[in-house]
Amino acid sequence: MASRRNNPRGSSSLFDSYGGDSRSASKSPGQAAGGYGYGGGYPPSGDTYMNGGSYRAATPDAKGHYSDAVLSHLESQNDAEVEGISAKVKMLKDITLAIGDEIRDTSHITDLNDSFENTRLRIRGNMNRMLRMAERTGVSWRVWLLFFLAVFLLFAYVWLT
């Protein structure tokens, strides 16, 4: 972009394929009514602002060259678009990070659910083994449950005092 500023009348690779038109250009941007190198003022030949008034048409002079003001304006439009796209990319990055956090939280919940399932299976296996042991000894499972409850209460009392 610096080369266009230094040599505004030289052809730009951005506009090489543009054929231009036969409008006459003013000598300097300040002499034209619109300030963009148009002989007849702005907007040229009935052209209007595009996209709600934020863009002007870029038209070369008779030799196919663009004025400094046009190039500067196009560059400022480009910078504004880059800033807008950068803001959108930052927003998408933030959303992606939030999605990643949510997935990690969900995986933690899934891991927690799996650990509860494993604990449930262990408790069920222990209960079945206790029931078989109670059947072999001839003591009811209720007596064993009462015994373990008493042992638990004894440990809880010692731990709390």
N, C-alpha and C positions, 0 to 999 in steps of 0.2 A: 504494500500500500504506500510505502514511502516513495517508491519510484514514481507513482502517479502524482504525488504531491509535488515532487521536484520537476517533473516533466508533464504538466497537465495536458499539453497539446499532443503528446505522443500517443500512439494507439495503446489501448489497454487490452490485455489478453481476455479480460472479462467481456469486452464488447467487440471483439474481432469479428464475430460472425454477424453482428448487426450491420445491416446495409445503410442505415441512416435514412434521412428524407431530405426534401428540398427546402426546408424552412431556412430562412436567413437568420444568422446568429448575430447577436450584438457584440460589440467590441470588448465589453467587460461586463461582468455580472451586475454591476451597479447601474448600468445604463438601461437595462431592460426593466420593464414594469414589474415583472415577477422576480428578477434577479437571478434567473437560471439560464441565461444565454438565449432566450427566445426573443425574436424580433418583435413579435406582436403582443408581448405581455403574457401574464399567467392567468388562467390556464390556457395553454395553446390549443387553438382550434376546437374549443368546446370540451376538451378533456377535463375531467373532474378528479377530485381526490378519490383514491381507491381505499377500500377497507375502512370506511368511516372517517376519512380525512387525515390519515396518518402518512400517506405515501404520495409522492409526486412522480410523474412520468419522467424518465431520463431520456432526453433526445439530444443527439449530437448536432453540431453545426453542419454547414454545407460540406466541409472537408471530412466529416466523420469524427471530429474531436469533441471532447467534453470539456466544459469549463471547470475551473477550480471549485466553484460553488456546487455544481452538480456532483462532482466526485466526493467532495466533503460531505454533502448531504447523504449520498449513497453510503459512504463509510459510517456516518452516524447512525443511519438506519440499520446497517449491518451490525454495528456494535449493540444497538438496542435489541435486535433479534438474538444476538449471542447471549446477552444478559438474560433475556426471557427464557431461552433454551437452557441456560445454566441453572436458572431457578427451578425449572421443571425437572432437570436431571437431579438436582439436590433433593427436591421433593420425592422423586421416585426412589432415590437412595434411602431417604428416611423411611419411606414406606416399606422398602425391602428389608431394612434393618428391623423394623417393627414386626414384620412377618416372621423373620428369623427368630426374634425373641419369643414370639408367640409359639412357634414350632418347638423351640427348646422347652418352653414352659409346658407345652402339651406332652412332650416326651417325658418330662419329669412326672407329670400326672400319670402317664401310661406306666412309667416305672413304679410309681407308688401303687397303682392298681395291681400290677404284677406282684409286687411284694405282699400286698394284702391277700392276694389269691394264694401265694405260696404259704403264707402264715395260716390261712384258713385250712389248707390241705394238711399242714403239719399238725395243727390242733386236732383236726378230724382223725389223723393217724394215731396221735397220742391217746385220744379218747377211746378209739377202738382197741388199742393195746391195753389200756387200763381196764376196759370192760372185759377183755379176755382174761386178764390177770385176776380180776375180781371173780370171774366164773370159776377159775381153777382153784382158788383158795377157799371158795365157799362163802366169802364175805360179799355182801351186797355192794353194788356200785355206789349206792347212797352213803354207805358207811365210809368208803374210800374218799368220796367227795367231801364228806364232813371232816375226815382226817386231814386232807390237803387244805381245806378252808381253815382249820384250826392252826396248821403249821404256817400258812400265809399270814393269818392274824397275829401269830406270835412274832414272826419276822417284822411285820409292819409296826407292832408295838415297840420292839427293840430299836428299830430304825428311827422312829419318831421321837423316842425319849433319849 
